[in-house]
Amino acid sequence: MIVILGALIGALIGGMTAKRRNGDKADIAQYAVGYAIAFALVGVILTIAIEKLIA
């Protein structure tokens, strides 16, 4: 759940960042995917850390 939420938030932030920098559609898509991957990776690390603390 954390991973999916991170990916969605990352995509939104990435898309808004590219739009604010006056990027075209390809730039917006690339930023959205890049940020989504980065935030999902942070979500995976957080999920693993939480699981290690609980168990």
Secondary structure as UniProt FT lines:
FT   HELIX           2..20
FT   TURN            21..22
FT   HELIX           25..54
//
